[in-house]
Amino acid sequence: MHDYYETLGSLLRDRLGTDDDPFVRATEERQGKYRAAGNKIERRVPRQFSAAADEQEKQEEPVRVPVPAALAEDFAVLHVLPGMPLSYCKKAWKLLLKKYHPDLMRDDSVLHTAPNQSNLQERTSEEAAAIVRRINQSYKRIEIWFSTGKVRDYSTL
């Protein structure tokens, strides 16, 4: 029994004899976020990020597939290499729509100019609408080709 109290005393002396907080390490090891749900506190496990895996995904070249010659121009309209996966085409399609959308192409300087310049605004809006139609047609043809394997004509879209 005497040894028990001596070992307990030496442990307490070692831990409490310094100014260091013995509970700091325990709080530093805690990860994740806590949320209160009713009377309970629940811990959410932190997401595991792997920087090496993210870099590999970014560096990997997507697998390109052979494309019919009729679709080469559609890939060019989307500014994507022929045969890129549909996910890349969709990203390019969305970026081009944001860039060329007729509602976003309106120039403030044109709106505040003389009344005889309103024809210029209509023309730019019409040109932007034509560009967006072409982008949409190209994406639709590529999407149909990926899903069915058939190339559709523009008139049937």
N, C-alpha and C positions, 0 to 999 in steps of 0.2 A: 504494500500500500504506500510505503514511503517513496518508492521509486515512481509511483504514479504521480504523486504531487510534485516531485522534483521535475519530472519531464513536462508536466503541465506548466509549472512555473517557468521553466526555461523556454518553452514555446511562447508563452505570453510575454516574457521579457524580450524575446527576439522580435516578435510582431509589434508590440506596443512600445518598445524602447526607442523607436525612431519616430520622426515626425511624418513619415510617409503614411498615407491612408491605406489600410489593408484592403479596402473595398473598391479602390480605383480600378484595379485590374479586372474585377468582376464586371464593372460597368463598361469598361472598354471592350470586353469580349462580346458584349451584347450587340447583336446586329438586328436589322429589321426594324419595322415600325410597329407601333402599338396603336390600337384603336379601342375605344370604349364602345361596347355593345351591351346596352342595358346596365346591369350591375357587374358585368364581367369585363376584364381587359384581355383582349386577344392580341396575339403577336402574329404579324405577317412575316413570313420568311422572305429574306431579301433575294432579289433576282441575282442569278449568277451570270456575270458578264465575263466573256472570254475575249480579250483583245486580240489574241492570235487567231481565233476562229473568225472574228469579224474582218480582220485584214485579209484572210484567205478568201472569204466570200467576195470581198471587193476586188481582189486580184484575179480571181478565176474568170476566164473568158467564157461567156455563155456558148452553148453548143448551137451552132448554126445548122440549119437543114437546107437541103436543095430546094430551090424555089423555081416555079415555072417562069419563063421569060415574060409572060404577060403581067406578072406581079412586081417585076423589078422596078418599074416606074412608081408603083404605089409605095414601096419601101423608101424610094428616094424622096417622095413627097413628105414622108414622115421623118426624113433625115436619119434613117436607120439603115444599117447594112442589110442587104437581102439575106433572108433566112434567120434573122434574129428571133428569139422567142416572142410569143404574143405579149408577155408581160412588159418587155422592153418597148414594143410597139405601142402599147397602151400608155406607158409613161410619156413617150414622145408625143403621142396624140394629144394628151392632156396639156402638155407644155405648149404645143403649137396652138391649141384652142385658146389658152390664156393669152398668148401673144397676139393672135390675129382676130380675136372676137370683135365683131362690129361695134358692140356697145363700149368696149374698152379702147377702141382705136380712135375715138373722137378726140380731136385736138382742141384744147381750150382756146388756142390762138385763133382757130378757124371760127369758133363760136362767137368770139368778140370782135370780129372784123365787120366790114361794111356789108349791108344786105345783099349786094350783088355777088358776094362770094358764097352764098348759101349753096349754089350749085356744086361748088368744090367739095363741100361737106357731104352732100348726097352721093357724089361720085366716089369719094373715099369709103363711105359706108357700103356702097354697092360692091366695090372692089374687095373689101374685107369680107363681105358676105360670100362672094364667089370663092375666095380663098378658103374660107371655113367649109363651104360645101365640098370643095375638092379634097380637103383634109379628111372630112367625114366619110366621103366615098372611098377614099383609099384605105382608111382604117377598117371600114365595113367589109371591103373586099378581102383584106388580109384576115380579118376575124372569121369570115365565112370559109375561107380557104383552110385555115387552121382547124375549124370544126368539122368540115365536110370533105375537104380535099379537092373541092371543085372550084374553078375560077369562074366567077359570075361577071357578066357584062355590066357596064355602067347603067345602061338603060333599064335593066331589071332590078336595080337597087331601089 
